[in-house]
Amino acid sequence: MTLVIEESRVVEIWVDGRAPLIGLHDYDWGETDPDANRDAEGLPFSPINWKGPAWALGLSLYPPEQEDNPMAQPALKTLPLEQLHISKLNMRHNRKAPDVSDILPSIREKGIRQTLLVRPEGDGYGVVAGRRRFHALQVIAAETGKSIAVPCAIMEADDDAAAVEASLIENVAHLPATEMEQYNAFGKLAHAGRTVEEIAGHFGVTDLKVRRILALANLSSPIRALYAKDEIDPETIRALTLATKDQQADWLALFRSETERAPMGRACKAWITGGATITTDKALFDLAIYEGKVAADLFGETGVFAEADTFWKAQSAALAAKVETYIDAGWRNVEVLERGKYFASWEYLKRPRTKGGSVIVEVRDDGTVTFHEGYITQAEARKLEKRARPDGDAEAADTKPEMSGPLAQYIALHRHGAARTTLLGHPGIALRLMVAHAMVGSALWTVRRHDFLARKEDIQASVEASRAAAEMRAAGDHVRSLFDAHGVASLRANGDAYHLSEVFAALLEMNDAETLTVLAFVMADTLEAGGPVVEAVAVATETDMAAYWKPERVFLDLVRDKRAINAMVADIASPSTAKAALTDTGKAQKELVWNRITGEECEANPGWRPGWMQVPPTRLVTNAGSPPADAWVRIASLFTSGEDEASPEDQSVAEQDAA
């Protein structure tokens, strides 16, 4: 028998040089089958090329009476469980008993719905296909103390080849049995560049299961070998995936020691995380200037930090300085993972700094800081490859934006509301802006009004409840009253010639002040949100953003970039506070910002506004993409004098954009 294997998956089976093509599907001999692509235990089948009767596989593709082969109807018989054993021809006959906890409840309640495939062996029958069902029945028999009659399909005693083939088909159609087998299967695809989602789809499992199994990559080879030999239990091995390489080496030394005992299970996790001490060799800072307490080790090799909070403040400040060093050295991006989160290498690809690689900083609970240089996510790698194609976008990859899409829309809509409302008081500017629109056109000039329809309900509600929106509604009511006074009961943008003449006649009867009021409203109502024009209006009208917008919870909820959050901490509190909080979660840092605004245990600062809501706007993260700041950079030279022009950093962006 010859197997053709591609990407750790059997795709063809040749027997005596024959390779006919059929699809493997489940048929339960007349009962309702909920999913023909999965077996009775819910495990997915793999597509297999196969020739021969279905009885040789231990499954039925058709009702017995439709099989061509006269041997397609094996003897069906109920056998006592005591007469059954695992056949030596079963490919997993020498493995330890499998975990059957997932199928036990169903078998207890309904029994087995798929017969076991057996063959006469010695004084009993050997199970060729159905090993897990057999072990589940043994568990139930031990629980009840009663003999169990098992429905079986009995093969010919001398048909060894068919028995081996049937066992093989049942096993290759399932996900590999042990976690280490799964790791080997998943790992080969991961190293070949497959994403977690693609691997999950390949095996018919969840993304979460793939991520958990791939976490075994964090283990050292000796520990994986022990786990493969079942010398370490699953709970311990999962705890060890959280350990650093040094911690794994220490644990392995304890495991091999004849006098000491390695922590196992929950004790192992506590030993790795909460129970671990922070030794002085983990410090990024100079111990000579450290103000906290250090307890000397009994053997004098390393010290132990007595105060964890003091250590982390110093460590965060040193880490912030290190991050700045990387940025100064030209790295595109430096991402600091949250404390305790380990670096999932399988989700990244290696890329040098010159090809867009980033630095991923891993901070462990025991104080260890690891700098992984030259990595890029698989999604970013695909974008770069697309740009490199002859028909692709040849632009270099931008630095990671500091705003998510919804946040950028939130900022753009609030800036737009403030700018266009201010335009109401500057009819002369509105007239000139309208003339420019008439000459050049824009995305809105067909002509139609701006409708602020946000993708998220909380953004929509925030904009509609703003002062800017309220003033625009009041201005619209006033304009409609002017036309009503001149006999125009309603205003419709329907393109009708009579209605157009009717509105034109009403405007001819209005004085200049009324006409300019209408003009200013129309221009404000047709001002496009986002982009350079809003920034130009804000600067020209000296818009007071603070009068129209103030920080709110929905704003902070939308901020996702930890660099931007940390920059806000530095702005509203102090740079030293931001450095001390660098490794804190984004949620904790945003709460710090909110407390500073509202005055929780400090003096309130309700007038604080981030750089995104200044006039002109500024970015919070150096070189990062920021829609309002990028828009202003494009046009800054048109509205500022020489000494007030954009910084060299922003100017380069403007020149790049103009090119």
ChimeraX attribute file (.defattr): number of C-alpha atoms within 10 A of each C-alpha:
attribute: neighborCount
match mode: 1-to-1
recipient: residues
	/A:1	11
	/A:2	12
	/A:3	13
	/A:4	13
	/A:5	11
	/A:6	9
	/A:7	11
	/A:8	13
	/A:9	17
	/A:10	18
	/A:11	16
	/A:12	17
	/A:13	22
	/A:14	15
	/A:15	15
	/A:16	8
	/A:17	9
	/A:18	14
	/A:19	15
	/A:20	14
	/A:21	13
	/A:22	13
	/A:23	13
	/A:24	22
	/A:25	19
	/A:26	20
	/A:27	21
	/A:28	19
	/A:29	15
	/A:30	8
	/A:31	8
	/A:32	9
	/A:33	14
	/A:34	11
	/A:35	13
	/A:36	16
	/A:37	18
	/A:38	19
	/A:39	21
	/A:40	19
	/A:41	15
	/A:42	12
	/A:43	15
	/A:44	19
	/A:45	23
	/A:46	24
	/A:47	18
	/A:48	20
	/A:49	19
	/A:50	21
	/A:51	15
	/A:52	16
	/A:53	20
	/A:54	21
	/A:55	23
	/A:56	23
	/A:57	23
	/A:58	27
	/A:59	25
	/A:60	20
	/A:61	21
	/A:62	18
	/A:63	13
	/A:64	17
	/A:65	10
	/A:66	10
	/A:67	16
	/A:68	12
	/A:69	13
	/A:70	10
	/A:71	15
	/A:72	20
	/A:73	20
	/A:74	17
	/A:75	11
	/A:76	14
	/A:77	13
	/A:78	13
	/A:79	17
	/A:80	14
	/A:81	18
	/A:82	14
	/A:83	14
	/A:84	20
	/A:85	18
	/A:86	20
	/A:87	23
	/A:88	15
	/A:89	21
	/A:90	22
	/A:91	20
	/A:92	18
	/A:93	16
	/A:94	10
	/A:95	7
	/A:96	8
	/A:97	12
	/A:98	14
	/A:99	13
	/A:100	15
	/A:101	10
	/A:102	10
	/A:103	16
	/A:104	19
	/A:105	12
	/A:106	13
	/A:107	16
	/A:108	13
	/A:109	8
	/A:110	8
	/A:111	14
	/A:112	20
	/A:113	15
	/A:114	20
	/A:115	21
	/A:116	23
	/A:117	27
	/A:118	25
	/A:119	24
	/A:120	17
	/A:121	16
	/A:122	8
	/A:123	8
	/A:124	16
	/A:125	23
	/A:126	26
	/A:127	27
	/A:128	31
	/A:129	30
	/A:130	20
	/A:131	24
	/A:132	16
	/A:133	22
	/A:134	19
	/A:135	18
	/A:136	22
	/A:137	22
	/A:138	15
	/A:139	16
	/A:140	16
	/A:141	15
	/A:142	10
	/A:143	9
	/A:144	9
	/A:145	9
	/A:146	9
	/A:147	14
	/A:148	16
	/A:149	14
	/A:150	20
	/A:151	19
	/A:152	23
	/A:153	23
	/A:154	25
	/A:155	25
	/A:156	14
	/A:157	14
	/A:158	11
	/A:159	11
	/A:160	13
	/A:161	12
	/A:162	20
	/A:163	28
	/A:164	20
	/A:165	22
	/A:166	23
	/A:167	24
	/A:168	19
	/A:169	22
	/A:170	21
	/A:171	20
	/A:172	17
	/A:173	20
	/A:174	17
	/A:175	18
	/A:176	16
	/A:177	12
	/A:178	14
	/A:179	17
	/A:180	18
	/A:181	14
	/A:182	17
	/A:183	21
	/A:184	18
	/A:185	20
	/A:186	24
	/A:187	20
	/A:188	14
	/A:189	18
	/A:190	20
	/A:191	11
	/A:192	9
	/A:193	16
	/A:194	18
	/A:195	19
	/A:196	21
	/A:197	14
	/A:198	15
	/A:199	22
	/A:200	18
	/A:201	13
	/A:202	14
	/A:203	21
	/A:204	15
	/A:205	15
	/A:206	13
	/A:207	15
	/A:208	12
	/A:209	13
	/A:210	22
	/A:211	19
	/A:212	14
	/A:213	19
	/A:214	25
	/A:215	20
	/A:216	22
	/A:217	17
	/A:218	20
	/A:219	19
	/A:220	16
	/A:221	11
	/A:222	12
	/A:223	20
	/A:224	18
	/A:225	14
	/A:226	14
	/A:227	18
	/A:228	14
	/A:229	10
	/A:230	12
	/A:231	11
	/A:232	17
	/A:233	12
	/A:234	14
	/A:235	13
	/A:236	17
	/A:237	20
	/A:238	19
	/A:239	19
	/A:240	26
	/A:241	21
	/A:242	22
	/A:243	24
	/A:244	20
	/A:245	14
	/A:246	10
	/A:247	16
	/A:248	20
	/A:249	15
	/A:250	12
	/A:251	22
	/A:252	16
	/A:253	14
	/A:254	15
	/A:255	17
	/A:256	11
	/A:257	11
	/A:258	8
	/A:259	7
	/A:260	10
	/A:261	12
	/A:262	15
	/A:263	16
	/A:264	20
	/A:265	16
	/A:266	13
	/A:267	13
	/A:268	20
	/A:269	22
	/A:270	14
	/A:271	19
	/A:272	24
	/A:273	16
	/A:274	10
	/A:275	13
	/A:276	14
	/A:277	16
	/A:278	19
	/A:279	20
	/A:280	20
	/A:281	13
	/A:282	16
	/A:283	20
	/A:284	18
	/A:285	17
	/A:286	10
	/A:287	13
	/A:288	6
	/A:289	8
	/A:290	13
	/A:291	10
	/A:292	14
	/A:293	14
	/A:294	17
	/A:295	13
	/A:296	15
	/A:297	12
	/A:298	8
	/A:299	7
	/A:300	7
	/A:301	10
	/A:302	15
	/A:303	17
	/A:304	17
	/A:305	20
	/A:306	16
	/A:307	13
	/A:308	15
	/A:309	12
	/A:310	15
	/A:311	22
	/A:312	20
	/A:313	19
	/A:314	22
	/A:315	24
	/A:316	23
	/A:317	22
	/A:318	18
	/A:319	24
	/A:320	19
	/A:321	15
	/A:322	15
	/A:323	20
	/A:324	12
	/A:325	12
	/A:326	16
	/A:327	17
	/A:328	10
	/A:329	10
	/A:330	10
	/A:331	21
	/A:332	22
	/A:333	22
	/A:334	21
	/A:335	16
	/A:336	21
	/A:337	19
	/A:338	17
	/A:339	19
	/A:340	17
	/A:341	13
	/A:342	19
	/A:343	18
	/A:344	13
	/A:345	18
	/A:346	20
	/A:347	18
	/A:348	19
	/A:349	17
	/A:350	18
	/A:351	16
	/A:352	14
	/A:353	18
	/A:354	11
	/A:355	16
	/A:356	21
	/A:357	22
	/A:358	25
	/A:359	23
	/A:360	20
	/A:361	21
	/A:362	21
	/A:363	22
	/A:364	21
	/A:365	20
	/A:366	21
	/A:367	22
	/A:368	19
	/A:369	18
	/A:370	15
	/A:371	16
	/A:372	16
	/A:373	18
	/A:374	21
	/A:375	22
	/A:376	23
	/A:377	16
	/A:378	17
	/A:379	12
	/A:380	15
	/A:381	19
	/A:382	11
	/A:383	13
	/A:384	19
	/A:385	12
	/A:386	14
	/A:387	16
	/A:388	14
	/A:389	10
	/A:390	8
	/A:391	8
	/A:392	12
	/A:393	14
	/A:394	13
	/A:395	9
	/A:396	11
	/A:397	14
	/A:398	11
	/A:399	17
	/A:400	16
	/A:401	16
	/A:402	24
	/A:403	21
	/A:404	15
	/A:405	12
	/A:406	16
	/A:407	19
	/A:408	19
	/A:409	20
	/A:410	23
	/A:411	22
	/A:412	20
	/A:413	23
	/A:414	25
	/A:415	28
	/A:416	26
	/A:417	30
	/A:418	26
	/A:419	29
	/A:420	28
	/A:421	25
	/A:422	24
	/A:423	25
	/A:424	25
	/A:425	14
	/A:426	15
	/A:427	19
	/A:428	15
	/A:429	17
	/A:430	24
	/A:431	15
	/A:432	12
	/A:433	19
	/A:434	20
	/A:435	13
	/A:436	12
	/A:437	18
	/A:438	13
	/A:439	9
	/A:440	9
	/A:441	13
	/A:442	15
	/A:443	11
	/A:444	15
	/A:445	14
	/A:446	10
	/A:447	15
	/A:448	13
	/A:449	16
	/A:450	13
	/A:451	10
	/A:452	16
	/A:453	12
	/A:454	15
	/A:455	12
	/A:456	11
	/A:457	9
	/A:458	14
	/A:459	22
	/A:460	15
	/A:461	12
	/A:462	16
	/A:463	21
	/A:464	16
	/A:465	10
	/A:466	16
	/A:467	17
	/A:468	22
	/A:469	19
	/A:470	15
	/A:471	16
	/A:472	20
	/A:473	11
	/A:474	10
	/A:475	18
	/A:476	15
	/A:477	11
	/A:478	15
	/A:479	18
	/A:480	15
	/A:481	15
	/A:482	19
	/A:483	20
	/A:484	14
	/A:485	11
	/A:486	15
	/A:487	13
	/A:488	16
	/A:489	11
	/A:490	11
	/A:491	14
	/A:492	9
	/A:493	10
	/A:494	8
	/A:495	9
	/A:496	10
	/A:497	9
	/A:498	9
	/A:499	16
	/A:500	14
	/A:501	11
	/A:502	16
	/A:503	18
	/A:504	11
	/A:505	14
	/A:506	17
	/A:507	17
	/A:508	10
	/A:509	12
	/A:510	16
	/A:511	10
	/A:512	11
	/A:513	10
	/A:514	14
	/A:515	18
	/A:516	18
	/A:517	22
	/A:518	23
	/A:519	19
	/A:520	27
	/A:521	24
	/A:522	19
	/A:523	24
	/A:524	24
	/A:525	20
	/A:526	22
	/A:527	27
	/A:528	22
	/A:529	23
	/A:530	19
	/A:531	17
	/A:532	20
	/A:533	19
	/A:534	24
	/A:535	27
	/A:536	20
	/A:537	21
	/A:538	25
	/A:539	19
	/A:540	15
	/A:541	18
	/A:542	14
	/A:543	22
	/A:544	16
	/A:545	21
	/A:546	16
	/A:547	11
	/A:548	18
	/A:549	20
	/A:550	17
	/A:551	18
	/A:552	11
	/A:553	10
	/A:554	14
	/A:555	16
	/A:556	16
	/A:557	11
	/A:558	17
	/A:559	19
	/A:560	16
	/A:561	16
	/A:562	23
	/A:563	19
	/A:564	21
	/A:565	26
	/A:566	25
	/A:567	22
	/A:568	24
	/A:569	25
	/A:570	17
	/A:571	18
	/A:572	19
	/A:573	16
	/A:574	12
	/A:575	16
	/A:576	15
	/A:577	18
	/A:578	25
	/A:579	23
	/A:580	22
	/A:581	22
	/A:582	29
	/A:583	26
	/A:584	18
	/A:585	15
	/A:586	20
	/A:587	15
	/A:588	13
	/A:589	20
	/A:590	21
	/A:591	15
	/A:592	20
	/A:593	24
	/A:594	21
	/A:595	16
	/A:596	20
	/A:597	22
	/A:598	14
	/A:599	13
	/A:600	11
	/A:601	8
	/A:602	10
	/A:603	11
	/A:604	14
	/A:605	16
	/A:606	14
	/A:607	11
	/A:608	17
	/A:609	18
	/A:610	17
	/A:611	17
	/A:612	19
	/A:613	23
	/A:614	17
	/A:615	19
	/A:616	19
	/A:617	22
	/A:618	20
	/A:619	22
	/A:620	22
	/A:621	20
	/A:622	16
	/A:623	18
	/A:624	20
	/A:625	18
	/A:626	22
	/A:627	24
	/A:628	25
	/A:629	25
	/A:630	22
	/A:631	21
	/A:632	25
	/A:633	27
	/A:634	21
	/A:635	19
	/A:636	23
	/A:637	15
	/A:638	10
	/A:639	13
	/A:640	12
	/A:641	10
	/A:642	8
	/A:643	7
	/A:644	10
	/A:645	16
	/A:646	20
	/A:647	11
	/A:648	9
	/A:649	11
	/A:650	21
	/A:651	18
	/A:652	14
	/A:653	19
	/A:654	20
	/A:655	11
	/A:656	10
	/A:657	12
	/A:658	9
	/A:659	6
